[in-house]
């Protein structure tokens, strides 16, 4: 099929590259000449494992092309996927990019000779596809819905494994205006071996929010339990969660072996969730609930717990050092999760800000974050080029991502560079690592004397 994708951000480019690798003729469109030039050279504008290899192969085969000209990209295409950003703080969702894309697609449908399905892939609140996108396409094209198709096809991609997620999906959700629209979308995903769920436009929009809201809830639940364990001498959240995970409804037995579903990784303590999706989507759902006069106390609590967690972890560092004024803390991990270069709503940055507020000097290191990226986020003054540079004469190290390099590091050598060998493990990444004698190691979620000291530093 000939597919036009509007937007070459995270979702649009991964979707375009993966569909092209399945044999479709994919034309990606973006307004940025610089971005298009970079992609045309085989480079991705962001880090995602495996993506650049697919970009290079599919452009060489001719299955994938990139352009700034929407009219050219839509010529003869059967489907357009709108994958533009919908930024916002949850209270207000900026739909300007979406509206522009819908209007321009409509203008290009004026003289189209073939049936074309306009599909929203961006995350939007219920009613957006039907009431805003459809209205704009009708207005600009002069064609009524039904003469063109309309679908909502949410994405379920995790940063760091997006290519794998797209190529081997759990499900494809097809929100459809009518059966004819949905049939075209089903044909697009014909080569994907998974369930195709045909639903209404609004159900598709809500399914994406429901998915992210559940993941966020699991994370906050685990972090609330961690805080309870920290207040309970003799309690360890890792042990408590191991016992929870063994419930057969969470990890069933099959052929005498226990199955541990990936969703259990969200039931582990940490420093909170971040990124471009979970905080924004949970807040957007809360706002949607308020506008419809539906109480959402659970979602409110999820966000409140998440906001508290970075402060609690910073308080651990303050307790471990007996105060942070004038102390230097090496923050190991800056992205919202390991294996990405995404700083959006990163809880590590919230920890950094809390440390500074408490009087600490902070150096940061993240293998996936460049100096330019740190500078763009206003963090260049904290940037260290290496783990060694970050740890040099530091009073403590605070781990904030589950980077495998931290497990494999030579901690005897690294700790020798520090002023005091204090490790605060915000992700419990070093729980099973043999550390050198003399290391003062403080994992999260463990009750004991540190928590008693922490109370005086708590905000």
C-alpha positions as CSV (number, residue, x, y, z in Angstrom):
1,X,0.0,0.0,0.0
2,X,1.0,3.6,-0.5
3,X,1.1,5.3,2.9
4,X,1.7,9.0,3.8
5,X,2.9,9.7,7.3
6,X,2.7,13.3,8.6
7,X,5.3,14.0,11.3
8,X,8.7,12.4,11.7
9,X,8.9,12.5,15.4
10,X,9.3,9.4,17.6
11,X,6.0,7.7,16.6
12,X,5.9,8.8,13.0
13,X,9.4,7.8,12.0
14,X,9.4,4.4,13.8
15,X,6.0,3.7,12.2
16,X,7.1,4.8,8.8
17,X,10.4,2.8,8.9
18,X,8.7,-0.4,10.2
19,X,5.8,-0.3,7.7
20,X,8.3,0.3,4.9
21,X,10.3,-2.8,6.1
22,X,7.1,-4.8,5.6
23,X,6.9,-3.8,1.9
24,X,4.7,-0.8,2.0
25,X,5.5,2.4,-0.1
26,X,5.9,4.9,2.8
27,X,6.3,8.6,2.3
28,X,7.2,10.5,5.5
29,X,6.5,14.3,5.6
30,X,7.9,16.9,7.9
31,X,8.1,20.7,7.8
32,X,11.7,20.8,8.9
33,X,14.2,20.7,6.1
34,X,17.0,20.0,8.5
35,X,15.2,17.0,9.9
36,X,14.3,15.6,6.5
37,X,17.9,16.0,5.4
38,X,19.2,14.1,8.4
39,X,16.7,11.2,7.9
40,X,17.6,11.2,4.2
41,X,21.2,10.6,5.1
42,X,20.2,7.6,7.1
43,X,20.3,9.2,10.5
44,X,17.5,9.3,13.1
45,X,16.9,12.6,14.9
46,X,16.8,10.6,18.2
47,X,18.3,7.5,19.6
48,X,16.3,4.3,19.2
49,X,18.0,0.8,18.8
50,X,17.7,-0.7,15.3
51,X,16.0,2.3,13.7
52,X,18.8,3.7,11.7
53,X,19.5,0.3,10.1
54,X,15.9,0.1,8.9
55,X,16.0,3.7,7.7
56,X,19.0,3.0,5.6
57,X,17.8,-0.3,4.2
58,X,14.3,1.0,3.3
59,X,15.5,4.1,1.7
60,X,18.0,2.1,-0.4
61,X,15.2,-0.2,-1.5
62,X,12.9,2.7,-2.4
63,X,10.2,1.6,0.1
64,X,10.8,4.7,2.2
65,X,11.1,8.3,1.1
66,X,11.0,11.6,3.1
67,X,9.9,15.0,1.9
68,X,8.6,18.4,3.0
69,X,6.0,18.3,0.2
70,X,2.7,16.8,1.4
71,X,1.0,17.0,-2.0
72,X,3.8,14.8,-3.5
73,X,3.6,12.4,-0.6
74,X,-0.2,12.0,-0.9
75,X,-0.3,11.5,-4.6
76,X,-2.0,8.1,-5.0
77,X,-1.8,7.2,-1.4
78,X,-4.5,5.1,0.3
79,X,-3.8,6.1,3.9
80,X,-2.4,9.1,5.7
81,X,-1.3,8.7,9.3
82,X,-1.2,11.8,11.4
83,X,1.7,11.4,13.9
84,X,2.4,14.9,15.0
85,X,3.0,16.0,18.5
86,X,0.2,17.0,20.9
87,X,2.3,18.8,23.6
88,X,0.8,20.1,26.8
89,X,0.9,19.8,30.5
90,X,-2.3,17.7,30.7
91,X,-4.4,20.7,31.6
92,X,-4.1,22.0,28.0
93,X,-3.4,19.8,25.0
94,X,-1.9,21.8,22.1
95,X,-3.7,20.5,19.0
96,X,-2.3,23.1,16.6
97,X,0.0,20.7,14.8
98,X,-2.8,18.2,14.5
99,X,-5.2,20.8,13.2
100,X,-2.7,22.0,10.6
101,X,-2.0,18.4,9.4
102,X,-5.8,17.6,9.2
103,X,-6.5,20.8,7.2
104,X,-3.6,20.2,4.8
105,X,-4.6,16.6,4.2
106,X,-8.1,17.8,3.5
107,X,-6.9,20.4,0.9
108,X,-5.0,17.6,-0.8
109,X,-8.1,15.4,-0.9
110,X,-10.1,17.9,-3.0
111,X,-9.1,16.4,-6.3
112,X,-8.2,12.9,-5.1
113,X,-9.4,10.2,-7.4
114,X,-9.0,7.3,-5.0
115,X,-10.6,6.4,-1.7
116,X,-8.3,7.6,1.1
117,X,-8.4,6.9,4.8
118,X,-7.3,9.7,7.2
119,X,-5.9,8.2,10.4
120,X,-4.9,9.8,13.7
121,X,-2.0,8.1,15.4
122,X,-1.2,11.0,17.7
123,X,-2.5,10.6,21.3
124,X,-5.6,12.6,21.7
125,X,-8.6,12.7,24.1
126,X,-11.9,11.1,23.2
127,X,-13.9,13.0,20.6
128,X,-10.8,14.7,18.9
129,X,-10.8,12.5,15.8
130,X,-14.5,12.7,15.2
131,X,-15.2,16.3,16.2
132,X,-12.0,18.1,15.2
133,X,-10.0,16.1,12.6
134,X,-13.1,15.0,10.7
135,X,-14.5,18.5,10.6
136,X,-11.3,20.0,9.3
137,X,-10.9,17.4,6.6
138,X,-14.5,17.9,5.5
139,X,-14.1,21.7,5.5
140,X,-10.9,21.8,3.5
141,X,-11.7,19.0,1.1
142,X,-15.4,19.7,0.4
143,X,-15.9,16.0,0.8
144,X,-18.1,14.4,3.4
145,X,-16.9,11.6,5.7
146,X,-17.8,8.3,4.2
147,X,-16.5,9.4,0.8
148,X,-13.1,9.4,2.6
149,X,-12.3,7.1,5.5
150,X,-11.5,8.1,9.1
151,X,-9.7,6.0,11.7
152,X,-7.9,6.3,15.0
153,X,-5.0,3.9,15.4
154,X,-3.1,4.4,18.7
155,X,0.5,3.4,19.2
156,X,1.9,1.4,22.1
157,X,5.6,1.9,21.7
158,X,8.1,2.0,24.5
159,X,11.2,4.1,24.0
160,X,14.3,1.9,23.8
161,X,12.3,-1.0,22.3
162,X,10.0,0.8,19.9
163,X,11.1,-1.1,16.8
164,X,10.5,-4.5,18.5
165,X,7.2,-3.3,19.8
166,X,6.0,-2.2,16.4
167,X,7.2,-5.3,14.5
168,X,5.8,-7.7,17.1
169,X,2.7,-6.0,18.6
170,X,0.4,-7.3,21.2
171,X,-2.6,-5.9,19.3
172,X,-3.5,-3.5,16.7
173,X,-6.4,-1.2,17.7
174,X,-8.4,0.2,14.8
175,X,-10.9,2.9,15.7
176,X,-13.1,3.3,12.7
177,X,-15.8,5.7,11.5
178,X,-17.3,2.8,9.4
179,X,-16.4,-0.7,8.3
180,X,-14.9,0.5,5.0
181,X,-12.4,2.7,6.8
182,X,-11.4,-0.1,9.1
183,X,-11.0,-2.7,6.3
184,X,-8.3,-0.5,4.7
185,X,-6.5,-0.2,8.0
186,X,-6.7,-3.9,8.6
187,X,-5.1,-4.5,5.2
188,X,-2.2,-2.2,6.2
189,X,-1.5,-4.5,9.1
190,X,-2.2,-7.8,7.2
191,X,1.4,-9.1,7.7
192,X,1.3,-8.6,11.5
193,X,0.4,-11.7,13.5
194,X,-1.7,-10.3,16.3
195,X,-5.3,-9.5,17.2
196,X,-6.8,-6.6,15.3
197,X,-9.4,-5.0,17.5
198,X,-12.1,-2.9,15.6
199,X,-13.6,-0.3,17.9
200,X,-15.2,3.1,17.8
201,X,-13.1,6.2,17.3
202,X,-13.6,7.2,21.0
203,X,-12.8,3.7,22.3
204,X,-9.5,3.7,20.4
205,X,-8.6,7.1,21.9
206,X,-9.5,5.9,25.4
207,X,-7.6,2.6,25.0
208,X,-4.3,4.4,24.6
209,X,-5.0,6.5,27.8
210,X,-6.2,3.4,29.7
211,X,-2.9,1.6,28.8
212,X,-0.6,4.4,30.0
213,X,-2.8,5.2,33.1
214,X,-2.5,1.5,34.2
215,X,1.3,1.5,33.8
216,X,1.6,4.7,35.7
217,X,-0.6,3.4,38.5
218,X,1.5,0.2,38.9
219,X,4.7,2.3,39.2
220,X,3.2,4.7,41.8
221,X,1.8,1.7,43.7
222,X,5.3,0.1,43.9
223,X,6.8,3.4,45.0
224,X,4.2,4.0,47.7
225,X,5.0,0.5,49.0
226,X,8.7,1.4,48.9
227,X,8.1,4.4,51.1
228,X,6.1,2.2,53.5
229,X,9.0,-0.3,53.6
230,X,11.5,2.6,54.2
231,X,9.4,3.5,57.3
232,X,9.4,-0.1,58.5
233,X,12.5,-1.5,60.2
234,X,13.2,-4.9,58.8
235,X,11.2,-4.5,55.7
236,X,12.6,-4.6,52.1
237,X,10.4,-3.6,49.2
238,X,12.3,-6.1,46.9
239,X,11.3,-9.0,49.1
240,X,7.7,-7.7,49.4
241,X,7.4,-7.3,45.7
242,X,8.9,-10.7,45.0
243,X,6.2,-12.2,47.2
244,X,3.5,-10.2,45.4
245,X,4.8,-11.3,42.0
246,X,4.4,-14.9,42.9
247,X,0.6,-14.6,42.9
248,X,-0.5,-17.0,40.1
249,X,-2.7,-14.3,38.7
250,X,0.4,-12.2,38.1
251,X,2.9,-14.9,37.2
252,X,1.1,-18.1,36.3
253,X,2.6,-21.6,36.0
254,X,2.7,-23.3,32.6
255,X,4.2,-26.8,32.0
256,X,5.8,-26.6,35.5
257,X,7.5,-23.3,34.8
258,X,6.6,-19.9,36.1
259,X,5.8,-17.2,33.5
260,X,6.9,-13.7,34.6
261,X,5.1,-11.3,32.3
262,X,6.9,-8.1,31.4
263,X,4.3,-6.0,33.1
264,X,5.8,-7.0,36.4
265,X,8.7,-4.7,35.6
266,X,6.3,-1.8,36.3
267,X,5.8,-3.3,39.8
268,X,9.3,-2.4,41.0
269,X,10.3,0.6,43.2
270,X,12.2,3.5,41.7
271,X,12.3,7.3,41.6
272,X,9.1,7.8,39.7
273,X,7.9,7.8,36.1
274,X,8.6,10.4,33.4
275,X,9.1,10.7,29.6
276,X,6.9,12.1,27.0
277,X,3.9,9.9,27.6
278,X,2.9,8.7,31.1
279,X,2.8,12.1,32.9
280,X,1.2,13.9,30.0
281,X,-1.3,11.2,29.3
282,X,-2.4,10.7,32.9
283,X,-2.8,14.4,33.4
284,X,-4.8,14.7,30.1
285,X,-7.1,11.9,31.3
286,X,-7.6,13.7,34.7
287,X,-8.5,16.9,32.8
288,X,-10.9,15.0,30.6
289,X,-12.5,13.5,33.7
290,X,-13.0,16.9,35.3
291,X,-14.5,18.4,32.2
292,X,-17.0,15.6,32.2
293,X,-17.6,15.9,35.9
294,X,-16.3,12.5,36.6
295,X,-14.2,12.2,39.9
296,X,-10.8,10.5,39.3
297,X,-9.2,10.3,42.8
298,X,-7.1,7.3,41.8
299,X,-5.4,9.1,38.9
300,X,-4.9,12.2,41.2
301,X,-3.2,10.0,43.8
302,X,-1.0,8.3,41.1
303,X,0.4,11.7,40.1
304,X,0.8,12.9,43.7
305,X,2.8,9.8,44.6
306,X,4.9,10.3,41.6
307,X,5.6,13.9,42.4
308,X,6.7,13.0,46.0
309,X,9.1,10.2,45.0
310,X,12.1,12.3,43.7
311,X,12.0,14.4,47.0
312,X,12.0,11.2,49.0
313,X,15.1,9.9,47.2
314,X,16.9,13.2,47.6
315,X,16.1,13.1,51.3
316,X,17.9,9.7,51.5
317,X,21.0,11.4,50.1
318,X,20.7,14.2,52.6
319,X,20.3,11.7,55.5
320,X,23.2,9.6,54.3
321,X,25.6,12.6,54.3
322,X,24.1,14.3,57.4
323,X,23.1,17.3,55.2
324,X,23.8,18.4,51.7
325,X,25.0,22.0,52.1
326,X,28.4,22.2,50.3
327,X,28.4,18.5,49.4
328,X,28.9,17.2,45.9
329,X,26.5,14.5,44.5
330,X,27.2,12.6,41.3
331,X,23.8,11.9,39.6
332,X,24.3,8.8,37.5
333,X,21.5,8.8,34.9
334,X,19.7,11.8,33.5
335,X,17.2,10.5,30.9
336,X,13.8,9.4,32.0
337,X,14.9,5.7,31.5
338,X,18.0,3.9,30.6
339,X,18.8,3.3,26.9
340,X,17.2,6.6,25.7
341,X,18.2,10.1,25.2
342,X,14.9,11.6,26.2
343,X,15.0,14.2,29.0
344,X,11.3,15.0,28.9
345,X,9.7,15.0,32.4
346,X,12.6,12.9,33.6
347,X,12.3,12.1,37.3
348,X,16.1,12.3,37.5
349,X,15.9,16.0,36.7
350,X,13.4,16.4,39.5
351,X,15.9,14.6,41.9
352,X,18.6,17.0,40.6
353,X,16.5,20.0,41.4
354,X,15.7,18.7,44.8
355,X,19.4,18.1,45.6
356,X,20.2,21.7,44.5
357,X,17.4,23.1,46.6
358,X,18.9,21.3,49.6
359,X,22.3,22.9,49.0
360,X,24.1,20.3,47.1
361,X,26.5,20.7,44.2
362,X,25.6,18.3,41.4
363,X,27.4,16.6,38.5
364,X,25.5,14.4,36.1
365,X,26.5,11.6,33.8
366,X,24.4,9.7,31.3
367,X,26.0,7.7,28.5
368,X,23.1,8.5,26.2
369,X,23.0,12.3,26.8
370,X,25.3,14.5,24.8
371,X,26.6,17.9,26.0
372,X,24.4,19.5,23.3
373,X,21.3,17.8,24.6
374,X,22.2,18.7,28.2
375,X,22.7,22.3,27.1
376,X,19.4,22.4,25.3
377,X,17.7,21.3,28.5
378,X,19.6,24.0,30.5
379,X,21.7,21.3,32.2
380,X,25.1,21.9,30.7
381,X,26.6,23.3,33.9
382,X,26.0,20.0,35.6
383,X,27.3,17.9,32.7
384,X,30.2,15.5,33.0
385,X,31.8,13.7,30.1
386,X,32.4,10.4,31.9
387,X,31.4,8.5,35.0
388,X,34.9,9.1,36.4
389,X,34.6,12.8,35.9
390,X,31.2,12.9,37.7
391,X,32.5,10.9,40.6
392,X,35.8,12.8,41.1
393,X,35.9,13.9,44.8
394,X,32.1,13.5,45.1
395,X,30.6,13.0,48.5
396,X,27.9,10.6,47.2
397,X,26.7,9.0,44.0
398,X,23.0,8.7,43.3
399,X,21.9,6.2,40.6
400,X,18.7,7.2,38.8
401,X,18.6,4.9,35.7
402,X,18.8,1.1,35.3
403,X,21.9,1.3,33.0
404,X,23.6,-2.1,32.7
405,X,26.9,-0.3,32.6
406,X,26.4,0.6,36.3
407,X,26.3,-3.1,37.2
408,X,29.4,-3.9,35.2
409,X,31.4,-0.9,36.5
410,X,34.7,-1.3,38.4
411,X,33.3,0.2,41.7
412,X,36.5,-0.4,43.6
413,X,38.3,2.0,41.2
414,X,35.4,4.4,41.0
415,X,34.8,4.6,44.7
416,X,38.5,5.4,45.2
417,X,38.0,8.6,43.3
418,X,35.2,9.8,45.6
419,X,35.6,11.8,48.8
420,X,33.3,9.4,50.6
421,X,32.2,6.1,49.2
422,X,28.4,6.7,49.5
423,X,26.1,5.1,47.0
424,X,22.3,5.8,47.0
425,X,20.6,3.5,44.6
426,X,17.4,5.1,43.3
427,X,16.7,2.1,41.1
428,X,18.1,-0.8,43.1
429,X,20.3,-1.5,40.1
430,X,23.3,-2.6,42.3
431,X,21.3,-4.7,44.7
432,X,23.0,-8.0,43.6
433,X,26.4,-6.4,42.7
434,X,29.4,-7.2,45.0
435,X,30.7,-3.9,46.1
436,X,34.1,-3.3,47.6
437,X,34.7,-3.2,51.4
438,X,34.0,0.2,52.8
439,X,31.3,1.1,50.4
440,X,28.3,2.7,52.1
441,X,25.4,1.4,50.1
442,X,21.8,2.6,50.5
443,X,19.1,1.0,48.3
444,X,15.6,2.4,48.2
445,X,12.7,0.6,49.8
446,X,14.7,-0.7,52.8
447,X,13.7,0.2,56.4
448,X,16.4,0.9,59.0
449,X,18.4,3.7,60.7
450,X,18.8,5.7,57.5
451,X,15.1,6.3,57.3
452,X,15.0,7.4,60.9
453,X,17.6,10.1,60.0
454,X,15.7,10.9,56.8
455,X,12.7,12.1,58.6
456,X,14.4,15.2,59.7
457,X,15.3,16.0,56.1
458,X,11.9,15.2,54.6
459,X,10.1,18.0,52.8
